[in-house]
Amino acid sequence: MVFEEDFPNINLIIDLVQSLPPTSVSCETSFSQMKLIKTARRLNMKDTTLNSLMQTKLLSSDVAGFDPNPVIDYWLVNKFAENSLLIFI
């Protein structure tokens, strides 16, 4: 290109600008979900617990479209999960 000789880093800057999100919606959604999870009753929650709950909330599919059968099969086959399942029974 014409500008590459005069501005060798212009492509890097263009790539950087194109990779920026146009809005902060995903960040705002994450903070909203965190506020719903970490309420006044849960102020002493560990960071690892909050991280796990946030990942579950933000990365999980909708409950209406969730098929529990593969998860149940996994828990029944996996020895560690089978022992953990006894806690919930």
mmCIF file as gemmi writes it, N, C-alpha and C atoms, coordinates in Angstrom:
data_model
loop_
_atom_site.group_PDB
_atom_site.id
_atom_site.type_symbol
_atom_site.label_atom_id
_atom_site.label_alt_id
_atom_site.label_comp_id
_atom_site.label_asym_id
_atom_site.label_entity_id
_atom_site.label_seq_id
_atom_site.pdbx_PDB_ins_code
_atom_site.Cartn_x
_atom_site.Cartn_y
_atom_site.Cartn_z
_atom_site.occupancy
_atom_site.B_iso_or_equiv
_atom_site.pdbx_formal_charge
_atom_site.auth_seq_id
_atom_site.auth_asym_id
_atom_site.pdbx_PDB_model_num
ATOM 1 N N . MET Axp A 1 ? 0.831 -1.183 0 1 0 ? 1 A 1
ATOM 2 C CA . MET Axp A 1 ? 0 0 0 1 0 ? 1 A 1
ATOM 3 C C . MET Axp A 1 ? 0.876 1.247 0 1 0 ? 1 A 1
ATOM 4 N N . VAL Axp A 2 ? 0.251 2.353 -0.266 1 0 ? 2 A 1
ATOM 5 C CA . VAL Axp A 2 ? 0.965 3.616 -0.377 1 0 ? 2 A 1
ATOM 6 C C . VAL Axp A 2 ? 1.492 4.069 0.977 1 0 ? 2 A 1
ATOM 7 N N . PHE Axp A 3 ? 0.716 3.855 2.037 1 0 ? 3 A 1
ATOM 8 C CA . PHE Axp A 3 ? 1.081 4.377 3.349 1 0 ? 3 A 1
ATOM 9 C C . PHE Axp A 3 ? 2.04 3.48 4.121 1 0 ? 3 A 1
ATOM 10 N N . GLU Axp A 4 ? 2.239 2.252 3.683 1 0 ? 4 A 1
ATOM 11 C CA . GLU Axp A 4 ? 3.07 1.315 4.438 1 0 ? 4 A 1
ATOM 12 C C . GLU Axp A 4 ? 4.515 1.77 4.54 1 0 ? 4 A 1
ATOM 13 N N . GLU Axp A 5 ? 5.027 2.452 3.525 1 0 ? 5 A 1
ATOM 14 C CA . GLU Axp A 5 ? 6.409 2.93 3.579 1 0 ? 5 A 1
ATOM 15 C C . GLU Axp A 5 ? 6.543 4.087 4.557 1 0 ? 5 A 1
ATOM 16 N N . ASP Axp A 6 ? 5.571 4.988 4.552 1 0 ? 6 A 1
ATOM 17 C CA . ASP Axp A 6 ? 5.632 6.151 5.442 1 0 ? 6 A 1
ATOM 18 C C . ASP Axp A 6 ? 5.213 5.814 6.871 1 0 ? 6 A 1
ATOM 19 N N . PHE Axp A 7 ? 4.273 4.886 7.013 1 0 ? 7 A 1
ATOM 20 C CA . PHE Axp A 7 ? 3.753 4.508 8.326 1 0 ? 7 A 1
ATOM 21 C C . PHE Axp A 7 ? 3.786 2.98 8.457 1 0 ? 7 A 1
ATOM 22 N N . PRO Axp A 8 ? 4.921 2.421 8.87 1 0 ? 8 A 1
ATOM 23 C CA . PRO Axp A 8 ? 5.052 0.961 8.9 1 0 ? 8 A 1
ATOM 24 C C . PRO Axp A 8 ? 4.132 0.267 9.915 1 0 ? 8 A 1
ATOM 25 N N . ASN Axp A 9 ? 3.711 0.962 10.939 1 0 ? 9 A 1
ATOM 26 C CA . ASN Axp A 9 ? 2.883 0.338 11.977 1 0 ? 9 A 1
ATOM 27 C C . ASN Axp A 9 ? 1.392 0.618 11.812 1 0 ? 9 A 1
ATOM 28 N N . ILE Axp A 10 ? 1.014 1.198 10.694 1 0 ? 10 A 1
ATOM 29 C CA . ILE Axp A 10 ? -0.394 1.559 10.513 1 0 ? 10 A 1
ATOM 30 C C . ILE Axp A 10 ? -1.298 0.328 10.497 1 0 ? 10 A 1
ATOM 31 N N . ASN Axp A 11 ? -0.83 -0.766 9.919 1 0 ? 11 A 1
ATOM 32 C CA . ASN Axp A 11 ? -1.644 -1.99 9.899 1 0 ? 11 A 1
ATOM 33 C C . ASN Axp A 11 ? -1.867 -2.535 11.304 1 0 ? 11 A 1
ATOM 34 N N . LEU Axp A 12 ? -0.854 -2.439 12.156 1 0 ? 12 A 1
ATOM 35 C CA . LEU Axp A 12 ? -1.013 -2.89 13.542 1 0 ? 12 A 1
ATOM 36 C C . LEU Axp A 12 ? -2.057 -2.056 14.274 1 0 ? 12 A 1
ATOM 37 N N . ILE Axp A 13 ? -2.035 -0.763 14.042 1 0 ? 13 A 1
ATOM 38 C CA . ILE Axp A 13 ? -3.002 0.123 14.693 1 0 ? 13 A 1
ATOM 39 C C . ILE Axp A 13 ? -4.418 -0.162 14.183 1 0 ? 13 A 1
ATOM 40 N N . ILE Axp A 14 ? -4.541 -0.38 12.885 1 0 ? 14 A 1
ATOM 41 C CA . ILE Axp A 14 ? -5.859 -0.686 12.315 1 0 ? 14 A 1
ATOM 42 C C . ILE Axp A 14 ? -6.386 -2.003 12.879 1 0 ? 14 A 1
ATOM 43 N N . ASP Axp A 15 ? -5.526 -3.015 12.974 1 0 ? 15 A 1
ATOM 44 C CA . ASP Axp A 15 ? -5.947 -4.295 13.556 1 0 ? 15 A 1
ATOM 45 C C . ASP Axp A 15 ? -6.38 -4.13 15.007 1 0 ? 15 A 1
ATOM 46 N N . LEU Axp A 16 ? -5.646 -3.312 15.749 1 0 ? 16 A 1
ATOM 47 C CA . LEU Axp A 16 ? -5.987 -3.078 17.15 1 0 ? 16 A 1
ATOM 48 C C . LEU Axp A 16 ? -7.347 -2.399 17.277 1 0 ? 16 A 1
ATOM 49 N N . VAL Axp A 17 ? -7.581 -1.383 16.482 1 0 ? 17 A 1
ATOM 50 C CA . VAL Axp A 17 ? -8.846 -0.648 16.542 1 0 ? 17 A 1
ATOM 51 C C . VAL Axp A 17 ? -10.012 -1.547 16.128 1 0 ? 17 A 1
ATOM 52 N N . GLN Axp A 18 ? -9.799 -2.4 15.139 1 0 ? 18 A 1
ATOM 53 C CA . GLN Axp A 18 ? -10.871 -3.286 14.694 1 0 ? 18 A 1
ATOM 54 C C . GLN Axp A 18 ? -11.191 -4.368 15.718 1 0 ? 18 A 1
ATOM 55 N N . SER Axp A 19 ? -10.258 -4.672 16.597 1 0 ? 19 A 1
ATOM 56 C CA . SER Axp A 19 ? -10.503 -5.715 17.593 1 0 ? 19 A 1
ATOM 57 C C . SER Axp A 19 ? -11.227 -5.195 18.833 1 0 ? 19 A 1
ATOM 58 N N . LEU Axp A 20 ? -11.343 -3.896 18.989 1 0 ? 20 A 1
ATOM 59 C CA . LEU Axp A 20 ? -12.04 -3.33 20.145 1 0 ? 20 A 1
ATOM 60 C C . LEU Axp A 20 ? -13.549 -3.505 19.981 1 0 ? 20 A 1
ATOM 61 N N . PRO Axp A 21 ? -14.234 -3.873 21.061 1 0 ? 21 A 1
ATOM 62 C CA . PRO Axp A 21 ? -15.693 -4.017 20.954 1 0 ? 21 A 1
ATOM 63 C C . PRO Axp A 21 ? -16.347 -2.646 20.77 1 0 ? 21 A 1
ATOM 64 N N . PRO Axp A 22 ? -17.4 -2.577 19.975 1 0 ? 22 A 1
ATOM 65 C CA . PRO Axp A 22 ? -18.046 -1.282 19.737 1 0 ? 22 A 1
ATOM 66 C C . PRO Axp A 22 ? -18.82 -0.768 20.948 1 0 ? 22 A 1
ATOM 67 N N . THR Axp A 23 ? -19.203 -1.661 21.857 1 0 ? 23 A 1
ATOM 68 C CA . THR Axp A 23 ? -19.934 -1.247 23.054 1 0 ? 23 A 1
ATOM 69 C C . THR Axp A 23 ? -19.364 -1.969 24.27 1 0 ? 23 A 1
ATOM 70 N N . SER Axp A 24 ? -19.823 -1.568 25.427 1 0 ? 24 A 1
ATOM 71 C CA . SER Axp A 24 ? -19.389 -2.207 26.669 1 0 ? 24 A 1
ATOM 72 C C . SER Axp A 24 ? -20.498 -3.084 27.25 1 0 ? 24 A 1
ATOM 73 N N . VAL Axp A 25 ? -21.387 -3.572 26.402 1 0 ? 25 A 1
ATOM 74 C CA . VAL Axp A 25 ? -22.541 -4.351 26.855 1 0 ? 25 A 1
ATOM 75 C C . VAL Axp A 25 ? -22.115 -5.614 27.591 1 0 ? 25 A 1
ATOM 76 N N . SER Axp A 26 ? -21.133 -6.338 27.056 1 0 ? 26 A 1
ATOM 77 C CA . SER Axp A 26 ? -20.72 -7.586 27.709 1 0 ? 26 A 1
ATOM 78 C C . SER Axp A 26 ? -20.143 -7.317 29.097 1 0 ? 26 A 1
ATOM 79 N N . CYS Axp A 27 ? -19.395 -6.24 29.229 1 0 ? 27 A 1
ATOM 80 C CA . CYS Axp A 27 ? -18.842 -5.883 30.543 1 0 ? 27 A 1
ATOM 81 C C . CYS Axp A 27 ? -19.958 -5.485 31.507 1 0 ? 27 A 1
ATOM 82 N N . GLU Axp A 28 ? -20.889 -4.697 31.037 1 0 ? 28 A 1
ATOM 83 C CA . GLU Axp A 28 ? -22.005 -4.271 31.884 1 0 ? 28 A 1
ATOM 84 C C . GLU Axp A 28 ? -22.874 -5.458 32.296 1 0 ? 28 A 1
ATOM 85 N N . THR Axp A 29 ? -23.079 -6.395 31.388 1 0 ? 29 A 1
ATOM 86 C CA . THR Axp A 29 ? -23.846 -7.596 31.705 1 0 ? 29 A 1
ATOM 87 C C . THR Axp A 29 ? -23.154 -8.401 32.79 1 0 ? 29 A 1
ATOM 88 N N . SER Axp A 30 ? -21.84 -8.517 32.68 1 0 ? 30 A 1
ATOM 89 C CA . SER Axp A 30 ? -21.077 -9.265 33.684 1 0 ? 30 A 1
ATOM 90 C C . SER Axp A 30 ? -21.195 -8.623 35.058 1 0 ? 30 A 1
ATOM 91 N N . PHE Axp A 31 ? -21.082 -7.311 35.125 1 0 ? 31 A 1
ATOM 92 C CA . PHE Axp A 31 ? -21.197 -6.641 36.415 1 0 ? 31 A 1
ATOM 93 C C . PHE Axp A 31 ? -22.618 -6.748 36.974 1 0 ? 31 A 1
ATOM 94 N N . SER Axp A 32 ? -23.613 -6.694 36.126 1 0 ? 32 A 1
ATOM 95 C CA . SER Axp A 32 ? -24.994 -6.859 36.594 1 0 ? 32 A 1
ATOM 96 C C . SER Axp A 32 ? -25.206 -8.246 37.182 1 0 ? 32 A 1
ATOM 97 N N . GLN Axp A 33 ? -24.69 -9.264 36.501 1 0 ? 33 A 1
ATOM 98 C CA . GLN Axp A 33 ? -24.82 -10.631 37.008 1 0 ? 33 A 1
ATOM 99 C C . GLN Axp A 33 ? -24.052 -10.798 38.313 1 0 ? 33 A 1
ATOM 100 N N . MET Axp A 34 ? -22.879 -10.169 38.411 1 0 ? 34 A 1
ATOM 101 C CA . MET Axp A 34 ? -22.095 -10.27 39.639 1 0 ? 34 A 1
ATOM 102 C C . MET Axp A 34 ? -22.852 -9.631 40.809 1 0 ? 34 A 1
ATOM 103 N N . LYS Axp A 35 ? -23.512 -8.51 40.563 1 0 ? 35 A 1
ATOM 104 C CA . LYS Axp A 35 ? -24.28 -7.866 41.625 1 0 ? 35 A 1
ATOM 105 C C . LYS Axp A 35 ? -25.448 -8.735 42.073 1 0 ? 35 A 1
ATOM 106 N N . LEU Axp A 36 ? -26.043 -9.492 41.144 1 0 ? 36 A 1
ATOM 107 C CA . LEU Axp A 36 ? -27.133 -10.397 41.511 1 0 ? 36 A 1
ATOM 108 C C . LEU Axp A 36 ? -26.623 -11.598 42.305 1 0 ? 36 A 1
ATOM 109 N N . ILE Axp A 37 ? -25.418 -12.053 41.986 1 0 ? 37 A 1
ATOM 110 C CA . ILE Axp A 37 ? -24.851 -13.216 42.674 1 0 ? 37 A 1
ATOM 111 C C . ILE Axp A 37 ? -24.294 -12.834 44.037 1 0 ? 37 A 1
ATOM 112 N N . LYS Axp A 38 ? -23.528 -11.749 44.081 1 0 ? 38 A 1
ATOM 113 C CA . LYS Axp A 38 ? -22.874 -11.357 45.335 1 0 ? 38 A 1
ATOM 114 C C . LYS Axp A 38 ? -23.724 -10.3 46.036 1 0 ? 38 A 1
ATOM 115 N N . THR Axp A 39 ? -24.701 -10.768 46.772 1 0 ? 39 A 1
ATOM 116 C CA . THR Axp A 39 ? -25.622 -9.885 47.48 1 0 ? 39 A 1
ATOM 117 C C . THR Axp A 39 ? -25.066 -9.568 48.869 1 0 ? 39 A 1
ATOM 118 N N . ALA Axp A 40 ? -25.816 -8.793 49.639 1 0 ? 40 A 1
ATOM 119 C CA . ALA Axp A 40 ? -25.386 -8.422 50.987 1 0 ? 40 A 1
ATOM 120 C C . ALA Axp A 40 ? -25.214 -9.648 51.874 1 0 ? 40 A 1
ATOM 121 N N . ARG Axp A 41 ? -25.987 -10.686 51.622 1 0 ? 41 A 1
ATOM 122 C CA . ARG Axp A 41 ? -25.871 -11.915 52.42 1 0 ? 41 A 1
ATOM 123 C C . ARG Axp A 41 ? -24.631 -12.725 52.059 1 0 ? 41 A 1
ATOM 124 N N . ARG Axp A 42 ? -24.065 -12.468 50.902 1 0 ? 42 A 1
ATOM 125 C CA . ARG Axp A 42 ? -22.928 -13.258 50.422 1 0 ? 42 A 1
ATOM 126 C C . ARG Axp A 42 ? -21.646 -12.439 50.334 1 0 ? 42 A 1
ATOM 127 N N . LEU Axp A 43 ? -21.461 -11.483 51.196 1 0 ? 43 A 1
ATOM 128 C CA . LEU Axp A 43 ? -20.279 -10.628 51.132 1 0 ? 43 A 1
ATOM 129 C C . LEU Axp A 43 ? -18.987 -11.379 51.427 1 0 ? 43 A 1
ATOM 130 N N . ASN Axp A 44 ? -19.047 -12.446 52.185 1 0 ? 44 A 1
ATOM 131 C CA . ASN Axp A 44 ? -17.842 -13.197 52.545 1 0 ? 44 A 1
ATOM 132 C C . ASN Axp A 44 ? -17.514 -14.306 51.544 1 0 ? 44 A 1
ATOM 133 N N . MET Axp A 45 ? -18.112 -14.269 50.381 1 0 ? 45 A 1
ATOM 134 C CA . MET Axp A 45 ? -17.89 -15.291 49.368 1 0 ? 45 A 1
ATOM 135 C C . MET Axp A 45 ? -16.441 -15.25 48.874 1 0 ? 45 A 1
ATOM 136 N N . LYS Axp A 46 ? -15.842 -16.424 48.736 1 0 ? 46 A 1
ATOM 137 C CA . LYS Axp A 46 ? -14.477 -16.506 48.222 1 0 ? 46 A 1
ATOM 138 C C . LYS Axp A 46 ? -14.464 -16.164 46.737 1 0 ? 46 A 1
ATOM 139 N N . ASP Axp A 47 ? -13.312 -15.68 46.272 1 0 ? 47 A 1
ATOM 140 C CA . ASP Axp A 47 ? -13.173 -15.33 44.863 1 0 ? 47 A 1
ATOM 141 C C . ASP Axp A 47 ? -13.376 -16.536 43.952 1 0 ? 47 A 1
ATOM 142 N N . THR Axp A 48 ? -12.9 -17.696 44.384 1 0 ? 48 A 1
ATOM 143 C CA . THR Axp A 48 ? -13.055 -18.895 43.553 1 0 ? 48 A 1
ATOM 144 C C . THR Axp A 48 ? -14.525 -19.281 43.414 1 0 ? 48 A 1
ATOM 145 N N . THR Axp A 49 ? -15.283 -19.121 44.488 1 0 ? 49 A 1
ATOM 146 C CA . THR Axp A 49 ? -16.717 -19.422 44.437 1 0 ? 49 A 1
ATOM 147 C C . THR Axp A 49 ? -17.435 -18.44 43.524 1 0 ? 49 A 1
ATOM 148 N N . LEU Axp A 50 ? -17.116 -17.16 43.682 1 0 ? 50 A 1
ATOM 149 C CA . LEU Axp A 50 ? -17.72 -16.139 42.826 1 0 ? 50 A 1
ATOM 150 C C . LEU Axp A 50 ? -17.369 -16.395 41.364 1 0 ? 50 A 1
ATOM 151 N N . ASN Axp A 51 ? -16.119 -16.743 41.105 1 0 ? 51 A 1
ATOM 152 C CA . ASN Axp A 51 ? -15.69 -17.036 39.739 1 0 ? 51 A 1
ATOM 153 C C . ASN Axp A 51 ? -16.478 -18.207 39.155 1 0 ? 51 A 1
ATOM 154 N N . SER Axp A 52 ? -16.64 -19.26 39.928 1 0 ? 52 A 1
ATOM 155 C CA . SER Axp A 52 ? -17.386 -20.432 39.453 1 0 ? 52 A 1
ATOM 156 C C . SER Axp A 52 ? -18.851 -20.093 39.186 1 0 ? 52 A 1
ATOM 157 N N . LEU Axp A 53 ? -19.463 -19.347 40.088 1 0 ? 53 A 1
ATOM 158 C CA . LEU Axp A 53 ? -20.864 -18.966 39.904 1 0 ? 53 A 1
ATOM 159 C C . LEU Axp A 53 ? -21.048 -18.039 38.701 1 0 ? 53 A 1
ATOM 160 N N . MET Axp A 54 ? -20.089 -17.114 38.513 1 0 ? 54 A 1
ATOM 161 C CA . MET Axp A 54 ? -20.156 -16.206 37.366 1 0 ? 54 A 1
ATOM 162 C C . MET Axp A 54 ? -20.027 -16.975 36.058 1 0 ? 54 A 1
ATOM 163 N N . GLN Axp A 55 ? -19.089 -17.915 36.008 1 0 ? 55 A 1
ATOM 164 C CA . GLN Axp A 55 ? -18.919 -18.71 34.79 1 0 ? 55 A 1
ATOM 165 C C . GLN Axp A 55 ? -20.174 -19.528 34.502 1 0 ? 55 A 1
ATOM 166 N N . THR Axp A 56 ? -20.741 -20.101 35.548 1 0 ? 56 A 1
ATOM 167 C CA . THR Axp A 56 ? -21.964 -20.883 35.368 1 0 ? 56 A 1
ATOM 168 C C . THR Axp A 56 ? -23.086 -20.005 34.834 1 0 ? 56 A 1
ATOM 169 N N . LYS Axp A 57 ? -23.225 -18.829 35.393 1 0 ? 57 A 1
ATOM 170 C CA . LYS Axp A 57 ? -24.306 -17.925 34.99 1 0 ? 57 A 1
ATOM 171 C C . LYS Axp A 57 ? -24.11 -17.389 33.575 1 0 ? 57 A 1
ATOM 172 N N . LEU Axp A 58 ? -22.889 -16.974 33.242 1 0 ? 58 A 1
ATOM 173 C CA . LEU Axp A 58 ? -22.655 -16.314 31.964 1 0 ? 58 A 1
ATOM 174 C C . LEU Axp A 58 ? -22.439 -17.277 30.799 1 0 ? 58 A 1
ATOM 175 N N . LEU Axp A 59 ? -21.927 -18.466 31.071 1 0 ? 59 A 1
ATOM 176 C CA . LEU Axp A 59 ? -21.575 -19.383 29.992 1 0 ? 59 A 1
ATOM 177 C C . LEU Axp A 59 ? -22.575 -20.516 29.796 1 0 ? 59 A 1
ATOM 178 N N . SER Axp A 60 ? -23.531 -20.646 30.69 1 0 ? 60 A 1
ATOM 179 C CA . SER Axp A 60 ? -24.502 -21.737 30.587 1 0 ? 60 A 1
ATOM 180 C C . SER Axp A 60 ? -25.614 -21.386 29.611 1 0 ? 60 A 1
ATOM 181 N N . SER Axp A 61 ? -26.167 -22.426 29.016 1 0 ? 61 A 1
ATOM 182 C CA . SER Axp A 61 ? -27.294 -22.214 28.114 1 0 ? 61 A 1
ATOM 183 C C . SER Axp A 61 ? -28.57 -22.008 28.923 1 0 ? 61 A 1
ATOM 184 N N . ASP Axp A 62 ? -29.602 -21.613 28.236 1 0 ? 62 A 1
ATOM 185 C CA . ASP Axp A 62 ? -30.892 -21.378 28.872 1 0 ? 62 A 1
ATOM 186 C C . ASP Axp A 62 ? -31.442 -22.689 29.436 1 0 ? 62 A 1
ATOM 187 N N . VAL Axp A 63 ? -32.079 -22.63 30.572 1 0 ? 63 A 1
ATOM 188 C CA . VAL Axp A 63 ? -32.605 -23.823 31.234 1 0 ? 63 A 1
ATOM 189 C C . VAL Axp A 63 ? -33.67 -24.501 30.374 1 0 ? 63 A 1
ATOM 190 N N . ALA Axp A 64 ? -34.446 -23.732 29.651 1 0 ? 64 A 1
ATOM 191 C CA . ALA Axp A 64 ? -35.512 -24.31 28.825 1 0 ? 64 A 1
ATOM 192 C C . ALA Axp A 64 ? -34.95 -25.228 27.74 1 0 ? 64 A 1
ATOM 193 N N . GLY Axp A 65 ? -33.759 -24.925 27.241 1 0 ? 65 A 1
ATOM 194 C CA . GLY Axp A 65 ? -33.165 -25.74 26.195 1 0 ? 65 A 1
ATOM 195 C C . GLY Axp A 65 ? -32.156 -26.747 26.706 1 0 ? 65 A 1
ATOM 196 N N . PHE Axp A 66 ? -32.069 -26.927 28.01 1 0 ? 66 A 1
ATOM 197 C CA . PHE Axp A 66 ? -31.063 -27.803 28.608 1 0 ? 66 A 1
ATOM 198 C C . PHE Axp A 66 ? -31.566 -29.243 28.674 1 0 ? 66 A 1
ATOM 199 N N . ASP Axp A 67 ? -30.746 -30.164 28.18 1 0 ? 67 A 1
ATOM 200 C CA . ASP Axp A 67 ? -31.061 -31.591 28.257 1 0 ? 67 A 1
ATOM 201 C C . ASP Axp A 67 ? -30.188 -32.197 29.356 1 0 ? 67 A 1
ATOM 202 N N . PRO Axp A 68 ? -30.75 -32.597 30.496 1 0 ? 68 A 1
ATOM 203 C CA . PRO Axp A 68 ? -29.943 -33.076 31.62 1 0 ? 68 A 1
ATOM 204 C C . PRO Axp A 68 ? -29.389 -34.486 31.445 1 0 ? 68 A 1
ATOM 205 N N . ASN Axp A 69 ? -29.879 -35.25 30.499 1 0 ? 69 A 1
ATOM 206 C CA . ASN Axp A 69 ? -29.466 -36.651 30.368 1 0 ? 69 A 1
ATOM 207 C C . ASN Axp A 69 ? -27.962 -36.85 30.171 1 0 ? 69 A 1
ATOM 208 N N . PRO Axp A 70 ? -27.28 -36.103 29.292 1 0 ? 70 A 1
ATOM 209 C CA . PRO Axp A 70 ? -25.832 -36.294 29.169 1 0 ? 70 A 1
ATOM 210 C C . PRO Axp A 70 ? -25.08 -35.978 30.464 1 0 ? 70 A 1
ATOM 211 N N . VAL Axp A 71 ? -25.543 -34.988 31.189 1 0 ? 71 A 1
ATOM 212 C CA . VAL Axp A 71 ? -24.889 -34.622 32.451 1 0 ? 71 A 1
ATOM 213 C C . VAL Axp A 71 ? -25.105 -35.712 33.494 1 0 ? 71 A 1
ATOM 214 N N . ILE Axp A 72 ? -26.301 -36.237 33.56 1 0 ? 72 A 1
ATOM 215 C CA . ILE Axp A 72 ? -26.601 -37.321 34.503 1 0 ? 72 A 1
ATOM 216 C C . ILE Axp A 72 ? -25.756 -38.544 34.178 1 0 ? 72 A 1
ATOM 217 N N . ASP Axp A 73 ? -25.65 -38.873 32.893 1 0 ? 73 A 1
ATOM 218 C CA . ASP Axp A 73 ? -24.813 -40.007 32.489 1 0 ? 73 A 1
ATOM 219 C C . ASP Axp A 73 ? -23.358 -39.791 32.879 1 0 ? 73 A 1
ATOM 220 N N . TYR Axp A 74 ? -22.861 -38.567 32.694 1 0 ? 74 A 1
ATOM 221 C CA . TYR Axp A 74 ? -21.481 -38.254 33.063 1 0 ? 74 A 1
ATOM 222 C C . TYR Axp A 74 ? -21.27 -38.451 34.559 1 0 ? 74 A 1
ATOM 223 N N . TRP Axp A 75 ? -22.173 -37.92 35.359 1 0 ? 75 A 1
ATOM 224 C CA . TRP Axp A 75 ? -22.037 -38.014 36.809 1 0 ? 75 A 1
ATOM 225 C C . TRP Axp A 75 ? -22.117 -39.466 37.293 1 0 ? 75 A 1
ATOM 226 N N . LEU Axp A 76 ? -22.909 -40.269 36.639 1 0 ? 76 A 1
ATOM 227 C CA . LEU Axp A 76 ? -23.034 -41.663 37.051 1 0 ? 76 A 1
ATOM 228 C C . LEU Axp A 76 ? -21.806 -42.487 36.676 1 0 ? 76 A 1
ATOM 229 N N . VAL Axp A 77 ? -21.118 -42.124 35.606 1 0 ? 77 A 1
ATOM 230 C CA . VAL Axp A 77 ? -19.94 -42.867 35.152 1 0 ? 77 A 1
ATOM 231 C C . VAL Axp A 77 ? -18.678 -42.417 35.881 1 0 ? 77 A 1
ATOM 232 N N . ASN Axp A 78 ? -18.559 -41.14 36.145 1 0 ? 78 A 1
ATOM 233 C CA . ASN Axp A 78 ? -17.36 -40.579 36.76 1 0 ? 78 A 1
ATOM 234 C C . ASN Axp A 78 ? -17.355 -40.894 38.256 1 0 ? 78 A 1
ATOM 235 N N . LYS Axp A 79 ? -16.314 -41.549 38.734 1 0 ? 79 A 1
ATOM 236 C CA . LYS Axp A 79 ? -16.245 -41.993 40.134 1 0 ? 79 A 1
ATOM 237 C C . LYS Axp A 79 ? -16.275 -40.81 41.103 1 0 ? 79 A 1
ATOM 238 N N . PHE Axp A 80 ? -15.476 -39.777 40.838 1 0 ? 80 A 1
ATOM 239 C CA . PHE Axp A 80 ? -15.448 -38.614 41.725 1 0 ? 80 A 1
ATOM 240 C C . PHE Axp A 80 ? -16.815 -37.932 41.746 1 0 ? 80 A 1
ATOM 241 N N . ALA Axp A 81 ? -17.401 -37.772 40.598 1 0 ? 81 A 1
ATOM 242 C CA . ALA Axp A 81 ? -18.7 -37.115 40.516 1 0 ? 81 A 1
ATOM 243 C C . ALA Axp A 81 ? -19.769 -37.944 41.212 1 0 ? 81 A 1
ATOM 244 N N . GLU Axp A 82 ? -19.646 -39.266 41.134 1 0 ? 82 A 1
ATOM 245 C CA . GLU Axp A 82 ? -20.621 -40.141 41.788 1 0 ? 82 A 1
ATOM 246 C C . GLU Axp A 82 ? -20.587 -39.931 43.3 1 0 ? 82 A 1
ATOM 247 N N . ASN Axp A 83 ? -19.386 -39.793 43.857 1 0 ? 83 A 1
ATOM 248 C CA . ASN Axp A 83 ? -19.269 -39.53 45.292 1 0 ? 83 A 1
ATOM 249 C C . ASN Axp A 83 ? -19.802 -38.149 45.643 1 0 ? 83 A 1
ATOM 250 N N . SER Axp A 84 ? -19.583 -37.183 44.771 1 0 ? 84 A 1
ATOM 251 C CA . SER Axp A 84 ? -20.08 -35.835 45.017 1 0 ? 84 A 1
ATOM 252 C C . SER Axp A 84 ? -21.593 -35.783 44.918 1 0 ? 84 A 1
ATOM 253 N N . LEU Axp A 85 ? -22.162 -36.637 44.069 1 0 ? 85 A 1
ATOM 254 C CA . LEU Axp A 85 ? -23.606 -36.651 43.878 1 0 ? 85 A 1
ATOM 255 C C . LEU Axp A 85 ? -24.337 -37.044 45.157 1 0 ? 85 A 1
ATOM 256 N N . LEU Axp A 86 ? -23.695 -37.835 45.992 1 0 ? 86 A 1
ATOM 257 C CA . LEU Axp A 86 ? -24.318 -38.267 47.243 1 0 ? 86 A 1
ATOM 258 C C . LEU Axp A 86 ? -24.612 -37.097 48.169 1 0 ? 86 A 1
ATOM 259 N N . ILE Axp A 87 ? -23.862 -36.028 48.027 1 0 ? 87 A 1
ATOM 260 C CA . ILE Axp A 87 ? -24.079 -34.846 48.863 1 0 ? 87 A 1
ATOM 261 C C . ILE Axp A 87 ? -25.449 -34.239 48.577 1 0 ? 87 A 1
ATOM 262 N N . PHE Axp A 88 ? -25.884 -34.292 47.327 1 0 ? 88 A 1
ATOM 263 C CA . PHE Axp A 88 ? -27.116 -33.63 46.925 1 0 ? 88 A 1
ATOM 264 C C . PHE Axp A 88 ? -28.352 -34.499 47.085 1 0 ? 88 A 1
ATOM 265 N N . ILE Axp A 89 ? -28.167 -35.76 47.416 1 0 ? 89 A 1
ATOM 266 C CA . ILE Axp A 89 ? -29.319 -36.658 47.558 1 0 ? 89 A 1
ATOM 267 C C . ILE Axp A 89 ? -29.888 -36.575 48.957 1 0 ? 89 A 1
